[in-house]
């Protein structure tokens, strides 16, 4: 029967897992700082002041939007994810060969079905397969990677495709704030959209990155052996910092969209992406440092031994703060070991760590034996991911 393939139990317990291929998809052309509002618009004249202040801090020069200059969507999140996955295939490897599709995103385009199965449907293959889907914020790509890694490690599958993708431009177009802006204009002498909503509009980007994981090294080119992946959440002690589809009350509790009358979904821009910058500044580096200390103690790992350090930064503003935190803990990671491409591609949330890894691989700077430490902070409610890879 078409599409039926017997499932093989690989049973390679304790084998190594390698990232052997990369493929990216960034929509359209890079958008410079001077043309951003042509794509995402201005909420009001005060937005220009916010834009200037935020861009001075975040260090981003270009980013990508799945939009044209009329604000029309050119690619969906699902289409971008599928395009990156297709970029992995050639005459030797096809979609039919893949045992697992593991997807992560912060911007699913529907509540259900899951983002992952929508990507699987868009690929239009002739084989059914296992699909998992992680939705949340910046750590979802790393969560998808860990599921794929552990599935191969346990011998459940022989290979997996992991893809992280974002269409963040869907949440930052000015027209989504028009109703709220009208309300503010009627109530205030100096109308300005709350900074928690303006802050993220000038740093986010669209795109997708796919990785091929296998239980053996690539025959050609470099492989990246996964040594470990660590994830944790500090939601037990920290309130919500970045959110969409809800609003925080005076006590810091988050009320979801279903608790509001339908009219308020527009009046309050409930589905816009918001960030409490005070909580961000207080916690994002500090809690990430605490988790790194836990990993160091448990794994007897010295971060100074890494040849490359890849921190996912939402803004270059945090680079100096992270450097100071590492110095306090006695971890010496000099600037020449840092590999960051935020200024060129913007903040692509869950796809950012994979984009850094792909860019390093493409640059030719990585060499066999190098160790790569990846750090992914997620401010939504302060989750963190770290991973260690070895170049083979």
Secondary structure, 3 states (H helix, E strand, C coil): CCCCCCCCCCCCCCCCCEEEEEEEECCCCCEEHHHHHHHHCCCCCHHHHHHHHHHHHHCCCEECCCECCCCCECCCHHHHHHHHHHCCCCCCCCHHHCCEEEEEECCCCCCCCCHHHHHHHHHCCCCCCEEEEEECCCCHHHHHHHHHHHHHHCCCCCEEEEEEEEEHHHHCCHHHHHHHHHHHHHHCCCCCCCHHHHHHHHCECEEEEEEEEECCCCCCCCCEEEEEEEEEECCCCCCCCEECCEEECCCCCEEEHHHCCHHHHHHCCCCCCEECHHHHHHHHHHHHHHHHHHHHHHHCCCHHHCCEEEEECCCCHHHHHHHHHHHHCCCCCCHHHECCCHHHHCECHHHHHHHHHHHHHHHCCCCCCCEEEEEEEECCCCEEEEEEEEEC
